[in-house]
Amino acid sequence: MTKYALPHLQKTRGNIVCAGSEAGFNGLAQNTPYGGTKGWMHSFVKGVAVEQAKYGVRANCYCPGAIDTAWTHKETGPMNAQMEQMLIEATPMARRGTPEEIANVCAFLASDEASYVTGALWLADGGVTIAKGSVGQQTPQELRQPPQGELRLEHAREGLENKKTQTIS
């Protein structure tokens, strides 16, 4: 898709925002191919950023951790109870991120406010990448809640509604 979008992006000085993951940095136990494909995406975006800078095209990659979607819940995604608990405990913020928090990162990367940002792997993972162990257990309960106020959270649980998906590698 990038190949076919580039002529238009070069004319308009547009930019590319791709989806990576903290799993592209750390790997992902019980789903190794997922982490591998995200690692590939990280390298791809860096290459595109270098190649396209001379045409005024920026390329960046947002790298979320566990986000509050159907995928990260044992009832609606491939997680079992142990995986779901480990996911939260491995996150220093001791919670899943919201889709809206990730949308804000994407909006920034796509905006003119990020005009000097290219080739970036923008971590939005609650600190998972820098953590060493189950540090989420140290976070008090009152700090484990997603932000309230101006963030719109009505889409936080959209995704695989009423379906159980299993991914086994």
Helices and strands as residue ranges (DSSP letters): H 2-12, E 15-19, H 23-26, H 32-52, G 53-55, E 58-64, G 70-72, H 81-89, H 99-110, G 112-114, E 121-124, G 128-130, G 135-138, G 141-143
